[in-house]
Amino acid sequence: MIARRVAIGGATNSLGKAIALGTWFVLTPFILGRLGPVSYGVWVLVGSIGAYGYLLDLGVAGAVVKYVAEFRARGDWAQAHAVVAAAWRVYAVLGVVASLLGVVVAVVVPVVLNIPPSNRAETFWSILLTGVTIGLALAFMPATAALRGLQRFDLYNVVVTSGTLLTAGATVAVLAAGGGLVGMVAVSVPITLVMQLVSVALVRRAAPELDFGWRGAWRGELTRITKFSGASFALNISGALQTRTDEVVIAAFRPVALVTPYALARRLAEIAPLVTDQFIKVLLPLSSELDAVRDAAQLRSVFVVSTRLTLGVLVPASVVLIMFGAPILTAWVGPAYAASAPLVTILTIAALFRGASWPAATLLQGMARHHRIAVLSIGSGVANLVLSIALVQPLGVVGVAYGTLIPTAIETMLVLPYGLRVVGAGLGEGLRQIALPPLVAAVPMALVLYALRGWMQPTGIDFVIPAAIGLAAYVAVYPLLDATRPEREMVRSVAVAAFRRGHGAGVR
């Protein structure tokens, strides 16, 4: 039952994210061609600044996910409603604050950072509109958080995927009509509002027992939310420092046009972690539920299997990116950006380390045992910022990438042993079960790719052939390892569930 829920939730999340990643991956050359490297760099910079706006969430969404899942497991819908109602009131205020802060940031950023005078007006309006979008998203955040807490990831992904496709279509239309950067950002405002209203309707339909709304909020629930959300907020800050600070540092010390090649390299490096993150999102409500019923054995099993599955995806994807960074960039956005391949290598390794620690951090968060992780993560984020600033002058954007890699690797090597200890798993045996299968399977893959790269010397889209052969070698070896039996059980459970749903639909 647990395997099936994890697998189905992870599969629907991954499918939704794959559609989103695929959509924007395909659109990136079009957007880059329409905007040019400077305006594209401004767009990425605005997105990075906007990520800090979402920190106004204050970790409350994680609290809603945890407690909706926990009280649902206990059948206590009144308490679940109280948590959601309290969160609604908090988010209403935070949405207004985000919109007002957007105005302030829009005035300051074009002057403080290295924005060319000709691009300052579009930067101002883009940040202003992004602030409005964030305000709307925050105001309705309890809806999407409740869907995740109810473990209705199918409905959650309907909202996310529909919003992505609508935004992508509107972006193409606006840029084709000459709307530029400001028009592209503006379309996100009405689409965000519509999709958030859809989220509210889906929650009310999926869980009428929840009595979804903000009436009858209990002040005592604010204390419950605050106790949990503080450490979650710290984790969110760290995540922003680790993944959204680099572009700001580059724009502060280097021409904003250099943000573009760095952002393209980062986007490639983060494809696999973002896909696995959708599987990991299932773990927070699941670990809350298992912790609520004191099922320690299942928690240990979920910890080990989820981390191994994460590495099972990250490792082969990372090997392909490291081996073929230049031809992938050439095939994707043109030969002018192939020189950014070293950035792809450094950021891919950083993303591999970061992704490896996500299951541990998420499970501990669901168990409300994430306070030490939060302190460690904040330290890593601050180190990322300090190192990036220190290295950007002597090493350029490569130094910024190293500033991300070094603290991320250290953090992961501390988080995994701590997580194993909390769930009661032995360090040596736990790491062996987690890391050995993907690493063993990666050896023949790497050897095959290295040989094929030297023989075929791909320069563009022709990288697909050796990459496919290397991945086939990995896929052939990985399932043969005994430790992967739980993964095979999850795959079988998904297949059975999908068949039953399809058969049922056909009968109706």
N, C-alpha and C positions, 0 to 999 in steps of 0.2 A: 504493500500500500504506500509506504513512504517512498520507495523507489519510483513507483508510478507517478506520484504527485510531483516529486522533484523533476523527473524526466519530462512530464507533460508541461509543467510550468516553465522549465528551462527551454524546452523546445519552442513553445509559443513565444517566449521572450526573445530567443535567438532568431527566430523567423522574423519577428517584427524589427529587430535591430538590423538583421541582414538586409531587409528591404530598405531601411533608412540609409544604411551605409552604402549599399549598392546605388541607391538613387543619387546621393550626393557625390559618390565616387565618379559616376558617369557625368554628372553636371559640372564637376570642378573645372575641366578644361573649357567648357562653355562660359562659365562665370569668369574664369581667369582671362579668357579672351575678350569678353565684353568690358570688364572693369579695368584690366591692365594690372601690372604688378604692384603699383602704389595703392590704388583703390582697393585691390584685393587684400593687400597688407593691412589697410585701414579696417576692412571688414573683419578680418581675423582678430585684429586688436580690439575692436568693439565687442566681438564675441568673448574674448578673454576678460575684458572688463565686466561684461554682463554676467559672466560666471561668478564674479565676486558679489554681484547683486543677489544672486540666488542664495548666498550665505545668510541673507536675512531670514531664510527658512529657520535658522537657529536650531536645527536638529529636530524640530517639532514633527516633521513628516515621519522620521524614523520612529518616534514615540507612538504616533498614530498607528503605523504598521504593526509595531510590536503588540500594543495593548488591544487592538481590534482582534488580532490573531489569538492572543492569550485569552481574552474574555469570550471570544467565540468558541474556543476549545472547551471552556467551562460552562457554556450556555448562558452566560451572564450578559444579555444584550443591553440591559439598563446601564451597566458600567461602560460598555463599549460606546453607547450613545453619549454618555457623559464626557468621555474622552474626546470624541469627535466634536461635540458641541463646544467644548472649551477651546479646541484647536481652531474652530471656525472663527471665534472672536479674536483670537491672537492673530490669525492670518489676515483678517480684515484690516487690522491696524498696520501689519507689516506690508501689505499691498500698497497702501497709501504712502508709507515711508519710502518704499522702493521707487515709486513714481517721482516723488519729490527729490530724492537723492539723484535720480537720473538727470534732473535739470542742473543740479550743481556740478555733477561730473561732466556733463556736456559742455559746460562753460570752461572748466578748468583744463581738461585733457588736451584739447587742440593747442593750447598755449604751452603747457608743461612738456609734452612729448614732442618728438621730432616730426611733427606733421607739416608737410609743405603748405605754405599759405593758400595755394589753390585748392587744397583738399580740406581745409579747416571747416568750411560751411557744411560739407557733407558729413564730416566727422561729428559735428555738433548735432545735426538732426538725426543721424544714425544712433548716437548714444541716447538722445532724448526718447526716440521711439522704442529703443530697446528697453529703457526704463519703464515705459508704459506696459510693454509686453510682459516684463518680469512682474510688475505690479498685479496684472490680471492673473498670471500663472500662480502667484503666491496666494491671492485672494481665494482661489478655488483649490488650493493644494490638498485640503482634507479629502476631496473626492478621489483623486488618483491614489492617495495614500490608503484610503479605506479599501479600494479595489485590491490593492496589493495585500493588505491585511486580511482580507477575505479570501486571499489566494485565488482570485479571479483574474489571473494573468492573461487569460484569453480576451476578456473585456478590456483590460488595461491596454493591451497591445492593439486592439481595434482602435482605441483613441489615439495612441501614439502613431501608429502606422498611417491612419487616415490624415492626421495632422501633417505628417511628413509629406505625404503625396500631394496634399492640397497646397502646402507651402512650396514644394518643388515646382508644381505646375504654375502657380502664380508667379514664382521667381522667373521662370522661362518667359512667361508672357510679358512681364514688366521689363525685363532686360531686352527682349526682342523689340519692344516698343520704344526703347531708349530711355526707360525710367531711371537707370543708373543705380548707384548704391542706395540712395535714400528710398527710392521706390521699392527696391528689393527688401529692405528692412521693414518698410511700412506695411507690407502685406501680412506680416506675421501678427499684427495687432488684431484684426478682426478674426483671423483664423484661430488664434489662441483663445479668444473669447468663446467662439462657437464650440470648439472642442472641449473646453472646460464645462460648458453647460451640458454637453453630451455626457461627460463623466458623471455629473450629478444625477442625471436621469438613469444611467446604468447602475449606479450604486443603489438607488431607490428600488429599481426593479430586481436587482440581484439579491438584496437583503432587506426586504421590507421590515423585518424584525428590528433592524438597526434604528429605525425611525430617524433617518438621516436628516440632520438640520442643526441649527445652532440655538434653538430654544431649549430652555431648561438646563443650561450649563451649570455645572457644580464647580465652585471655586476650588474645592479640594482637589479636583482633577488637574488644576494648573500646577500644583505642587508635584503631583505624580509625573506630569509631563516634563517639568523642569528638571527633576532629578535625573531622568533618563536622557533628556535632550542635550544637557550640558556637554557630556563627553561626545555625543554624536556631532554636536556643533564643532567641537575641536577637530574631529576627524574630517568634517567638511572643509574647515579652514585649511587643514593640511593638504587635502586633495587639491584645493584651488592653488595653493602655493606650489605644489609639485607639478600640476598640469596646465596652469593658466598664467603663471608668472613670467615664464620665459619670454613670451612675445612682448610683454610690457617692458621687461629689462632691455630687450633688443631695441625697442622703439625709444627708450630713454637714452641709450648710449650710442646707437647706430642709426643710420637712415631707416625709415619705416619700410622701405622697399625690401630690406633684408628679412623682414618678418615673413614674407611670402615663401621663399625657399624653405625656411625653417618650419613653417606651418605645414607645407606639403609633406616634408619628411616626417613630421610628427603624425600627420593624418595616416600615412602609411603604417607607421610603427604601431599605432593604436587600434588598427582594425581588429586584430585577433583579441586583444584585451576587452574591447568594447562588446564583442560578440559573447565572450565568456562572462562578462559582467551581467548580461541578461539572465544567464543561468544562475549566477550567484545571487541575484535579487530574490530568487525563490527561497533562499536559505534563511533570511531574516525572520519572516513569519513562521517558517517551519521550525527553526531553532527555538523561537519563543514558545511555540506550542509544545515541543518536546521537553523544554525546560519546565514548563508549567505542570506537566504530568510526571516530571522527574524520571524521564527515560534516558539514563546516562549512556546505556549501551548503544542506542540509536544515535545519540549525539556524536559519540566517538566514530561510529560508522559513517555518518553523514560528513563529518569533518574530513576523514581520510579520503573517502571516495570523491567528494566534491573538489578537494584540492588536487587530487590526481587527475580528475577529468579536466580541470582547468589547465594543468600543465600539459595534459595530453593534446590539447588544442594549441596552446601557446608555443610549445617547443617546436613542432614542425613548421608552423607559420613563421616563427622567428628565424629558423634556419633558411627558409626560402628568401625572406627579406634581406638577410645578411649576405647571402650568396648573390642575389640578383637585384640589389638596390638600384644600380644605374640603369639597367635595361627596363626595369619596372617604371621608373620615373620617366624614361624616354617614351615608353609606350603610352603612359598616362597623360603627361602634360608637355612632352616635347623634350628634345635633346638639350635645350638651354638649361634645364634643371637637373641633368644627369650628374653634374658636379656635386650635388647635394647628397650623393650616396653615402659618404662618411657619416653624415647626420642621421641617415636612416639606420645605419648599423648601431650607432651609440644609443639612439632613442629606442630602437627595438630591444636592445638588451635591458635598458631601463624599464621598458614596458613589461618585459618578461618577469623581471623581479617584482615589479609592483603588482602584476596580476596574480603572481604566486601567493601573495599574502592576503588577497581579497577574501577568499573563503574563510580564513581564520578570523579576520577582522569582522566580517559580517556575522558569523556564528556567535562570536563573543558579544557582539552588539545585541543580537537577539536574546542572549542570556543575561544581558545587563552586566557583563563582566568585561567591558571594553574601556574602562577608565584608564588603565595603565597603557593600553594600546593608544589611546588618544594622546596621552602625554608624549609617548615615543613618536607618534606621527607628527605632532606639532613641532617637535625638535627636528625631525627630518625635513619638514617643510621650510622651517626657518633656515636650516643649513643649505637647502636648495637655493633659496633666495640669496643668501650671503655668498655662496660659492659662484653662482651665476654672475653676480655683480663683480666679484673679484676676478673672474676669468674672461669676461666679455671683452675687456680692453686688450689683454695680451694675446688671446686666442680667437677672438671674434665669436661668431655664432657657435662654432664648435666648442668653445669654452662654456657657453651656456648649456649645451647638451651634456657635457661632463658634469656640470653643476647639478644636473638632474640625476644622472646615473649614480654617482658616488653615494649620496645619502639614501637613495632609494634601495640600493643593494644592501647597505648596512641595516636599514630598517627591516627588510624582509628576513634577514638572517637572525634577527632577534624576535620577530613576531611569530614565526612558525614554531620554534621551540616552546614559546610561552603558550601558544594555543594548544599544542599537544599536551602540555602539562595540565592545563585547565580542564580539558576533557578526559584526563586520566589515561592518556596513551603514552607508551614508552617512547622516549626521544629517538633512540636508534632504530627500533622497529618501525615507528611511525614514519620517519623520514625515508626508510627503505621502501615501505609500501607506497609512499607518496611519489618519490622522485625516481626510483629505479626503473619502473616500466617506461615512462616517456623518454628517459635519457638513454636507456638501452636501445629502444626502437629508433632513436635519433641517430645513432652511430652509423648503421648502414645507409640511412638516408643521406647523411652528410657526405659520406664517401662517394655515393653515387652522384650527388649534385656537384661535388668538387671535380670528379672526373668528367662529367658531361659539360660543365662550364668551360674547362680547358679544351675540350674537343670541339664543342659547337660554338663557343664564344658568342653567345647571344648579345644582340645590341638593341633589341626592342621587344616587340610582341612575341618574338620567337623564344623568349625565356619560358613560355608556357609549356613547351614540350619537355625540357629537362626538369622543370619544376613538377610537372605531373608525374613523371617517372620516379622522381625522388619521393614524392608523397605516396605513391603506390608502394614503394619499398617500406615506408613507415607503417602504412596501413596493414601491410602483409605481416609485419613482425609484431606490432602492438597487441592485436587480439590473441596471439599465441601465449602471452604471459599470463600465468595463473592469477596474478593479482588483479586482472581486469575483469574477473567474473561478475562483480557487482555492476560494472558498466554495461556488460552484455545483458544482464537482467533488466536494467533500466531501459535499454533499447527495445527489448522484447515487450516490455510492459507498454511502452509508447505505441509500438506497432499494433498490439492487441487492442488497446484503447481506440486508436485511430480507425481500425477495421470495424469495431463495434459501433462507433459513432457514425461511420459512413454507411454501414448496413442499416442502422436504425433510421438514418435520413432517407435511405432508399425505400424502406418499408412504408414510411409515412407518405 
